[in-house]
Amino acid sequence: MALRLVLEILRIKKAAVSIGVIIFIVLLGFLGPLFYKVDPTEAVGLPERPPSKKYPLGTNTFGQDILARVLHGIRTSLYIGTLAGLIALAIGTVVGAVAGYKGGFTDEGLTLVTKVLYMFPSILLMILIAAYVKYRDPTLVALIIGVTAWPDLALCVRSQILSLKEREFVYLSKMAGYSSIRVIIEDLIPNMLSYIFMYFVLLLAGAMLAEAGLSMIGVGITKGVSLGIVLYWAQAMDAVRRGLWWWFIPPGAILVAVASALLALSTALDEYFSPRLRGE
Amino acid sequence: MRKRGINPFIIFISRKIGFSLATYFIFLTIIFLVPRVIPGNPLATLLAKLYRQAQANPELIRESYRRLMEEFGVGRPLWEQYVDFVCRTFRGDLGTSISSYPCKVAEIIAMNLPWSLGLLIPALLISWTIGNLMGAWAAYRRQTAVDNVLLTVFIVLSQSPYYWLAMLLLYLFAVRMTLFPVGGTYSVGLIPTFSLRFIADYLQHLALPLFSIVLGALGGWAIGMRVLMIYEIESDYIVFSRTLGLPDKKLLSYAFRSSILPQVTGLATSFGTILGGSLITELVFNYQGMGMVLFRALLSLDYPLIQGIYVILALTFVLATMIVDFVYALIDPRIRTGYVGG
């Protein structure tokens, strides 16, 4: 059943291409460092060399190998994106589901909090929180992004639950005396899985971009290399004005490629699940 | 038909204003709480650092230490600090900067905010207009090659950080082709006035930052508009009007008019995201705005300045939302003519 669904989705050209791009970049991040064994933090060559046989993407001001930094950066960025996406997914689904299902006072309270947080621009909230934390490892940055990125999802889950909970099978479960949690987990969530998955894909892309934004403004990870950190140093060392294109183009291009592929995948899934958009 | 009683337009607006004011209060509370609830209190670290420096030298640091203690109300109960913070904020007293002591935070912000708005507001409006038009066009040509190409472009643009587009544009048009200045807000030596010469110079510096934000933001608008328009074009009243033989142009203008309403609301919800992105874009161009100030404040752990920047950014944001609500009420016929539910 699940396999058939995957095969059917893969038959959509847009989805297949996006999944291809995503898999390629994930492989770059996880297998790349195993094959290209250059330390991303060591000075391994002359500073600011353009791409050559020895350094496929050149070196930066500190003589570090940019290809090595980008490969390790992909890994860190994917880690932050996935973890942050999962955190936001968990909070958003739970808050939205509880608010929608319970209704009444619980709903009012949770929805108010969610709406206010939704109004506060999440990137600004992330910067504010990160500014007051001294040491930020990837896990912590993922946590910061995750706890600020969920309100949108919570509002959507809530409205889905509101329409789902009026269906017969939910009434039957209620009549059988099942607890709210059991109804939410057994009846409601499974009906929204495709929707939640689509959302996770978007959250993942958003979190990877957010990591880069945090790094650019100077409150990214303080240890390790991410795509955002590579861009940050390119900016700090004025790479653009000095024409060091090999320093800032590759990390940004990979970020844009993976984020675009994720968005395209989510759009393709959206069209697959709601045929009206396909124009049929 | 107009119902009796208070004009629904007034009700709508006053409810929105009330909500905005409440939101601003909650924002202030968040801005107040975040530094104070995060464990490891960096403020204490900063104070300790200042104190150590004070032993080595001048009264200046001792003075800034004293002020910081006072303004952040160290050692006093949380609620007292909070009341004090809110009162100061409404008096317009945002405290004193540490990194550029003894400059007032409010002065620093007043010097930089206009430049940020001068970049953000035109960029927002231009990207919104172009994005919506292109999205509507893609929807009209859906299932064709035009739509496929456009949608791909929209997707890639909407996922490109403005600052990275900014780097590309700067490299291409200022470094390689030298068509535009490589950064700054206006040429060194010029004094900001409303003279023609200054405005021309400013626009030249503004062009690339503006273009990168427009480019990065229009994708999102276009994607939203495209979906809205497709739903609208498929809706019963359009299909019916088509069977009546109304020309395509007429049908499209109907569909466009009802699709544009959610996009106006979108202006309010996206304002913050675009604001955040444009702050980072300023860094790439050394553009003298709030982004540069925030960056330097974060770098030097200038907490009063960071707090002040947030108080003002939140205010900008709430005001923008209010303006959008007002415009929405003006253009939505349901609110304008007093249609109340149904």
Interface residues (C-beta under 8 A of the other chain):
Chain A: V116 Y118 M119 F120 P121 S122 I123 L124 L125 I127 L128 I129 A131 Y132 V133 K134 A205 L209 A212 G213 M216 I217 G218 V219 L231 A234 Q235 V240 R241 G243 W245 F248 I249 G252 L255 V256 A259 S260 L262 L263 A264 T267 R276 L277 G279
Chain B: T23 I26 F27 I30 I31 V34 P35 I38 G40 P42 T45 R142 Q143 L151 T152 I155 V156 S158 Q159 S160 P161 Y163 W164 M167 L168 L170 Y171 A174 V175 R176 V182 G183 I223 V227 I230 Y231 E234 T269 F271 G272 T273 L275 G276 G277 L279 I280 L283 V284 G291 L294 F295 L298 L299 I306 Y310 L313 A314 F317 T321
